[in-house]
């Protein structure tokens, strides 16, 4: 079986490499020639643990994974073609931008020579896969191809394991022939008894958005509870623990923090809100989740100004962690961006460090801020602390879990910690002379 991934971004590249690991001949297509050249050398264009090794293995040893800029060449004798291009939010309407999906669909239609299944793996609104079918039908008969919705559920930082050992595989089809081909594709997962959920195409598309939006709702909810805990003197971590023991609720995603970010949750919540309104459904809960998350990204700055006042001129803040979560260099919708911009606009200087995201973070800020040293990206976490008035923890990388307090005391001007991830023990920090402020406790 020959597979084609149209788009060598995060989803396409991870999926392509993992399908090669399953033993399938896989070709990744991307218009960006420089990106393809970099990947062919075994260098992943984004940080994802294990990807470099997987790329080297299947491009240089097994030869099961190859890359090209030509969709026509890739589609020769292809059995399954995955659409994995980006679907970002439009700035004004908040709906998913499907322009890349439509462009790819037209191009695929021109290059179908023998029966194949066209699969939407990109996250797309309800009805998209059926529209792809209509586009392709303008070129060839529907008897010569099938369409399938097969959403991805990859978490950045653990994507390879998520692909190899998924909680479930969702296949939205309208024909037994397409469903059989997809079940043959995922047969390697039978050994670990992975549930395969077969649905209509529309149901499959909703499952993806509903799943991400529900997880985002749990995060928004516990952040709201954190505000209540601060107001009444409760501890949000104990509240979350007490809630999570209930199997109906579960402990995952009940961690108060600076708000969710990344390529999925913010975009998908906005997209399902837009889809609901377009269908005449009032998305009251999801509207609240989206607004709550925007507010949550401002909470750390509120805590800082509560201590230091609104004018932060002359103060230096060390920021540990820039990516939206550990295990990735993804800066999309990262809470750190909101915080750093607020600090600098209030007159402060910022010394920031992230184990892998410094390079990506540079792109998110004004060059003038960097050249004037209002914002400095440091080579390690301790150098970011030099002469700082406070440490702000934003991303919970493992290397930040047990800092040397003696080094903190040596380097910092003021012993002050704003813990955006509730990573440190408040009593311990305070007993060692630090001002400590977490979230919801």
C-alpha positions as CSV (number, residue, x, y, z in Angstrom):
1,X,0.0,0.0,0.0
2,X,1.4,3.4,-1.0
3,X,0.5,6.5,1.1
4,X,0.8,10.2,0.2
5,X,0.8,13.0,2.8
6,X,0.0,16.3,1.2
7,X,1.6,18.8,3.5
8,X,4.9,18.2,5.4
9,X,3.9,20.2,8.5
10,X,3.5,18.9,12.0
11,X,0.6,16.5,11.3
12,X,1.8,15.4,7.8
13,X,5.4,14.8,8.8
14,X,4.7,13.0,12.1
15,X,2.0,10.8,10.5
16,X,4.1,10.1,7.4
17,X,7.1,9.0,9.6
18,X,4.9,6.8,11.8
19,X,3.2,5.2,8.8
20,X,6.6,4.3,7.5
21,X,7.4,2.8,10.9
22,X,4.3,0.6,10.4
23,X,6.0,-0.6,7.1
24,X,4.1,1.5,4.5
25,X,5.7,3.2,1.6
26,X,5.0,6.9,2.3
27,X,5.6,10.0,0.3
28,X,5.3,13.5,1.9
29,X,4.6,16.4,-0.5
30,X,5.3,20.0,0.3
31,X,5.7,23.1,-1.9
32,X,8.5,24.5,0.3
33,X,11.6,23.2,-1.4
34,X,14.0,24.3,1.4
35,X,11.8,22.5,4.0
36,X,11.9,19.3,2.0
37,X,15.7,19.6,1.6
38,X,16.1,20.0,5.4
39,X,13.9,17.0,6.2
40,X,15.7,14.8,3.7
41,X,18.9,15.4,5.6
42,X,17.1,14.0,8.7
43,X,16.5,17.3,10.4
44,X,12.9,17.9,11.6
45,X,11.8,21.5,11.1
46,X,10.1,21.6,14.5
47,X,11.0,20.2,17.9
48,X,9.3,16.9,18.6
49,X,11.0,14.2,20.7
50,X,12.1,11.2,18.6
51,X,11.4,12.7,15.2
52,X,14.9,13.2,14.0
53,X,15.7,9.5,14.7
54,X,12.6,8.4,12.9
55,X,13.3,10.5,9.9
56,X,16.9,9.2,9.6
57,X,15.7,5.6,10.0
58,X,13.1,5.7,7.2
59,X,14.8,8.1,4.7
60,X,18.3,6.7,4.9
61,X,17.9,3.1,6.0
62,X,14.5,1.5,5.2
63,X,13.8,4.1,2.3
64,X,10.1,3.8,3.1
65,X,9.8,7.6,3.6
66,X,10.5,10.0,0.8
67,X,9.8,13.6,0.0
68,X,8.9,15.6,-3.1
69,X,7.5,19.0,-4.2
70,X,5.5,17.3,-7.0
71,X,2.1,16.0,-6.1
72,X,1.8,14.5,-9.6
73,X,4.9,12.3,-9.0
74,X,3.8,11.4,-5.5
75,X,0.3,10.3,-6.6
76,X,1.4,7.7,-9.1
77,X,0.0,4.3,-7.9
78,X,-1.1,5.9,-4.6
79,X,-3.8,4.0,-2.6
80,X,-4.5,6.6,0.1
81,X,-3.9,10.4,-0.1
82,X,-4.0,12.3,3.2
83,X,-4.7,16.0,3.2
84,X,-2.6,17.4,6.1
85,X,-2.3,21.1,5.2
86,X,-2.9,23.9,7.8
87,X,-6.4,25.3,8.7
88,X,-5.6,28.4,10.7
89,X,-8.2,30.7,12.1
90,X,-9.1,33.7,10.0
91,X,-8.3,36.9,11.9
92,X,-11.7,38.5,11.6
93,X,-14.3,35.8,11.4
94,X,-12.5,33.2,13.6
95,X,-13.6,30.5,11.2
96,X,-11.1,28.0,9.9
97,X,-9.2,29.2,6.8
98,X,-9.7,26.3,4.3
99,X,-8.1,27.9,1.3
100,X,-5.2,25.5,1.3
101,X,-7.7,22.6,1.5
102,X,-9.5,23.7,-1.6
103,X,-6.2,24.3,-3.5
104,X,-5.0,20.8,-2.7
105,X,-8.3,19.3,-3.6
106,X,-8.2,20.8,-7.1
107,X,-4.7,19.6,-7.5
108,X,-5.5,16.1,-6.3
109,X,-8.4,15.9,-8.7
110,X,-6.0,16.5,-11.6
111,X,-3.7,13.7,-10.7
112,X,-6.0,10.7,-9.8
113,X,-5.1,8.0,-12.3
114,X,-6.4,4.9,-10.5
115,X,-8.8,4.3,-7.6
116,X,-7.7,5.9,-4.3
117,X,-9.1,7.2,-1.1
118,X,-8.8,10.9,-0.2
119,X,-8.5,11.4,3.5
120,X,-8.9,14.7,5.5
121,X,-6.6,14.5,8.4
122,X,-6.4,18.2,8.9
123,X,-8.9,19.5,11.4
124,X,-11.8,20.8,9.3
125,X,-15.3,22.1,10.0
126,X,-18.3,19.9,9.4
127,X,-19.1,19.5,5.7
128,X,-15.5,20.0,4.5
129,X,-14.9,16.4,3.4
130,X,-18.1,16.4,1.4
131,X,-17.1,19.6,-0.3
132,X,-13.7,18.1,-1.2
133,X,-15.6,15.2,-2.9
134,X,-17.7,17.7,-4.9
135,X,-14.5,19.5,-6.1
136,X,-12.9,16.2,-7.2
137,X,-16.1,15.1,-8.9
138,X,-15.8,18.0,-11.3
139,X,-12.8,16.2,-12.8
140,X,-13.4,12.5,-12.4
141,X,-16.2,10.1,-11.6
142,X,-17.0,9.3,-8.0
143,X,-16.5,5.6,-8.8
144,X,-12.7,6.3,-9.1
145,X,-12.2,7.6,-5.6
146,X,-13.5,7.7,-2.1
147,X,-13.4,10.3,0.7
148,X,-12.8,9.7,4.3
149,X,-12.5,11.8,7.5
150,X,-9.8,10.5,9.7
151,X,-8.9,13.2,12.3
152,X,-5.6,13.2,14.2
153,X,-5.3,13.3,18.0
154,X,-1.6,14.0,18.3
155,X,-0.3,15.9,21.3
156,X,2.8,18.0,20.7
157,X,5.6,16.6,22.8
158,X,4.3,13.0,22.7
159,X,3.0,12.8,19.1
160,X,4.9,9.6,18.1
161,X,3.6,7.6,21.1
162,X,0.1,9.0,20.4
163,X,0.3,7.8,16.9
164,X,1.7,4.4,17.8
165,X,-0.6,3.8,20.8
166,X,-3.7,5.9,20.2
167,X,-6.7,5.9,22.5
168,X,-8.9,5.4,19.4
169,X,-8.9,5.7,15.6
170,X,-11.9,7.5,14.1
171,X,-12.9,6.7,10.5
172,X,-15.7,8.7,8.9
173,X,-16.8,7.1,5.6
174,X,-19.7,6.7,3.3
175,X,-18.7,3.5,1.6
176,X,-17.7,0.0,2.7
177,X,-14.8,0.0,0.1
178,X,-13.2,3.1,1.7
179,X,-13.8,1.8,5.2
180,X,-12.1,-1.5,4.4
181,X,-9.0,0.2,3.0
182,X,-8.7,2.4,6.1
183,X,-9.1,-0.6,8.4
184,X,-6.4,-2.4,6.4
185,X,-4.2,0.7,6.9
186,X,-4.6,0.6,10.7
187,X,-4.4,-3.2,11.0
188,X,-1.0,-2.9,12.8
189,X,-2.9,-1.4,15.8
190,X,-5.0,-4.5,16.2
191,X,-2.2,-6.1,18.2
192,X,-2.8,-3.5,21.0
193,X,-6.6,-3.7,20.5
194,X,-7.0,0.0,19.6
195,X,-10.7,0.8,19.3
196,X,-11.7,1.8,15.7
197,X,-14.7,4.0,15.6
198,X,-16.6,4.0,12.3
199,X,-19.0,6.8,11.8
200,X,-20.5,9.1,9.1
201,X,-18.2,11.7,7.7
202,X,-20.0,14.5,9.5
203,X,-19.8,12.8,12.8
204,X,-16.1,12.2,12.5
205,X,-15.5,15.8,11.8
206,X,-17.5,16.8,14.9
207,X,-15.6,14.3,17.1
208,X,-12.3,16.1,16.6
209,X,-13.6,19.6,17.4
210,X,-15.8,18.3,20.3
211,X,-12.8,16.4,21.8
212,X,-10.5,19.4,21.8
213,X,-13.2,21.8,22.9
214,X,-14.1,19.6,25.9
215,X,-10.5,19.4,27.0
216,X,-10.2,23.2,26.6
217,X,-13.4,23.5,28.7
218,X,-11.8,21.5,31.6
219,X,-8.9,23.9,31.5
220,X,-11.1,27.0,31.4
221,X,-13.2,25.6,34.2
222,X,-10.4,24.9,36.6
223,X,-8.8,28.3,35.9
224,X,-12.2,29.8,36.8
225,X,-12.2,27.8,40.0
226,X,-8.7,29.0,40.7
227,X,-10.0,32.6,40.9
228,X,-12.6,31.5,43.4
229,X,-9.9,29.7,45.5
230,X,-7.8,32.8,45.7
231,X,-10.8,34.9,46.7
232,X,-12.0,32.5,49.5
233,X,-8.6,31.1,50.7
234,X,-8.9,27.6,49.2
235,X,-6.2,25.6,47.3
236,X,-7.1,24.8,43.7
237,X,-4.7,21.9,43.5
238,X,-6.4,20.2,46.4
239,X,-9.8,21.0,44.8
240,X,-8.7,19.5,41.5
241,X,-7.4,16.4,43.3
242,X,-10.7,16.0,45.1
243,X,-12.6,16.4,41.9
244,X,-10.3,14.2,39.8
245,X,-10.7,11.1,42.0
246,X,-14.3,11.0,40.8
247,X,-14.1,8.7,37.7
248,X,-16.9,10.6,36.0
249,X,-14.7,13.7,36.0
250,X,-11.1,12.4,35.8
251,X,-7.9,14.2,36.9
252,X,-6.5,15.1,33.5
253,X,-6.6,18.7,32.3
254,X,-7.6,19.9,35.8
255,X,-4.4,21.9,36.2
256,X,-4.7,25.6,36.8
257,X,-2.2,27.7,34.8
258,X,-1.7,30.7,32.6
259,X,-4.2,29.6,29.9
260,X,-4.0,27.2,27.0
261,X,-2.3,27.8,23.7
262,X,-0.8,25.9,20.8
263,X,-2.0,25.1,17.3
264,X,-5.2,23.2,18.3
265,X,-7.2,24.3,21.3
266,X,-7.5,28.1,20.6
267,X,-8.1,27.5,16.9
268,X,-10.6,24.6,17.3
269,X,-12.6,26.4,20.0
270,X,-13.0,29.4,17.7
271,X,-13.9,27.2,14.7
272,X,-16.6,25.2,16.5
273,X,-18.1,28.4,17.9
274,X,-18.2,29.8,14.3
275,X,-19.7,26.6,13.0
276,X,-22.3,26.5,15.7
277,X,-23.4,30.0,15.1
278,X,-23.5,29.4,11.3
279,X,-25.8,26.4,12.0
280,X,-28.1,28.5,14.2
281,X,-26.8,27.1,17.5
282,X,-25.9,29.4,20.3
283,X,-22.5,28.1,21.8
284,X,-22.8,29.7,25.2
285,X,-20.4,27.3,27.0
286,X,-17.7,27.5,24.3
287,X,-18.0,31.3,24.1
288,X,-17.3,31.4,27.8
289,X,-14.3,29.0,27.5
290,X,-12.8,31.2,24.8
291,X,-13.3,34.4,26.8
292,X,-12.0,32.8,30.0
293,X,-8.8,31.7,28.3
294,X,-8.1,35.1,27.0
295,X,-8.6,36.5,30.5
296,X,-6.4,33.8,32.1
297,X,-3.4,34.8,30.0
298,X,-3.6,38.2,31.7
299,X,-3.7,36.8,35.3
300,X,0.1,36.5,35.9
301,X,0.5,40.1,34.9
302,X,-2.3,41.1,37.3
303,X,-0.4,39.3,40.1
304,X,2.8,41.1,39.2
305,X,1.1,44.6,39.2
306,X,-0.6,43.8,42.4
307,X,2.8,43.6,44.0
308,X,4.8,46.1,42.0
309,X,2.2,48.6,40.7
310,X,1.2,49.4,37.2
311,X,4.5,51.2,36.4
312,X,7.2,48.6,36.1
313,X,9.9,51.0,34.9
314,X,13.4,49.9,36.0
315,X,12.4,46.4,37.0
316,X,13.7,43.2,35.4
317,X,11.7,40.0,35.1
318,X,13.1,36.6,34.4
319,X,10.7,34.4,32.4
320,X,11.3,30.7,32.5
321,X,9.5,28.8,29.7
322,X,8.2,30.3,26.4
323,X,6.6,27.5,24.4
324,X,2.9,26.9,25.1
325,X,3.7,23.6,26.8
326,X,6.8,21.5,27.5
327,X,8.1,19.1,24.9
328,X,7.7,21.5,21.9
329,X,9.0,24.7,20.5
330,X,5.5,25.8,19.4
331,X,4.9,29.5,20.2
332,X,1.4,29.7,18.7
333,X,-1.0,31.4,21.2
334,X,1.6,30.9,23.9
335,X,0.7,32.6,27.2
336,X,4.3,33.8,27.5
337,X,3.8,36.2,24.6
338,X,0.9,38.0,26.3
339,X,2.8,38.3,29.5
340,X,6.1,39.5,28.0
341,X,4.3,42.1,25.9
342,X,2.4,43.4,28.9
343,X,5.6,43.6,31.0
344,X,7.6,45.5,28.4
345,X,4.7,47.9,27.7
346,X,4.5,48.6,31.4
347,X,8.2,49.7,31.3
348,X,9.9,46.5,32.5
349,X,12.8,44.6,31.0
350,X,12.5,40.9,30.4
351,X,15.2,38.2,30.4
352,X,13.7,35.0,29.0
353,X,14.8,31.4,28.5
354,X,13.3,28.3,27.0
355,X,15.2,25.0,26.5
356,X,14.1,24.7,22.8
357,X,11.8,27.7,21.9
358,X,14.1,30.7,22.1
359,X,14.6,30.8,18.3
360,X,10.8,30.6,17.6
361,X,10.1,33.1,20.3
362,X,12.3,35.7,18.7
363,X,9.8,35.9,15.8
364,X,7.0,36.9,18.1
365,X,8.4,40.2,19.3
366,X,9.5,43.5,18.1
367,X,13.0,43.7,16.8
368,X,13.4,47.0,18.5
369,X,12.7,45.5,21.8
370,X,15.4,42.9,21.3
371,X,18.0,45.4,19.9
372,X,17.4,47.8,22.7
373,X,17.7,44.9,25.2
374,X,14.2,45.5,26.6
375,X,13.9,41.8,25.8
376,X,16.8,39.4,26.0
377,X,16.8,35.7,25.2
378,X,19.3,33.9,27.5
379,X,21.4,30.8,27.0
380,X,20.3,29.2,30.2
381,X,17.8,29.6,33.0
382,X,20.2,30.9,35.6
383,X,21.6,33.7,33.4
384,X,18.0,34.9,32.9
385,X,17.9,35.6,36.7
386,X,20.8,38.1,36.9
387,X,19.7,41.2,38.7
388,X,16.1,40.3,38.3
389,X,13.3,41.6,40.5
390,X,11.2,38.5,40.0
391,X,11.1,35.1,38.4
392,X,8.0,34.2,36.4
393,X,7.5,30.5,35.6
394,X,5.3,30.0,32.5
395,X,6.1,26.6,31.0
396,X,6.7,23.6,33.3
397,X,9.8,22.1,31.7
398,X,11.3,19.4,33.9
399,X,14.6,21.3,34.2
400,X,12.8,24.0,36.1
401,X,11.3,21.7,38.8
402,X,14.1,21.8,41.3
403,X,16.1,25.0,41.0
404,X,19.1,25.8,43.2
405,X,17.8,28.3,45.8
406,X,21.3,29.3,46.6
407,X,21.8,30.4,43.0
408,X,18.5,32.2,42.9
409,X,19.5,34.1,46.1
410,X,22.9,34.9,44.6
411,X,21.6,36.1,41.2
412,X,18.3,37.8,42.0
413,X,17.9,41.3,43.2
414,X,14.6,40.6,44.9
415,X,13.6,37.1,46.0
416,X,10.2,37.0,44.3
417,X,8.5,34.1,42.4
418,X,5.4,34.2,40.3
419,X,4.6,30.5,39.7
420,X,2.3,30.2,36.7
421,X,2.2,26.4,37.0
422,X,2.0,25.9,40.7
423,X,5.2,23.9,40.5
424,X,6.8,25.0,43.7
425,X,5.8,24.5,47.4
426,X,4.6,27.9,48.7
427,X,5.5,27.1,52.3
428,X,9.0,25.9,51.4
429,X,9.7,29.0,49.2
430,X,8.4,31.4,51.8
431,X,10.4,29.7,54.6
432,X,13.5,30.3,52.5
433,X,12.8,34.0,52.2
434,X,11.0,34.2,48.9
435,X,7.8,36.1,48.1
436,X,5.7,33.5,46.4
437,X,2.5,33.8,44.3
438,X,1.0,30.9,42.5
439,X,-2.4,30.4,40.8
440,X,-5.5,29.6,42.9
441,X,-3.7,28.9,46.2
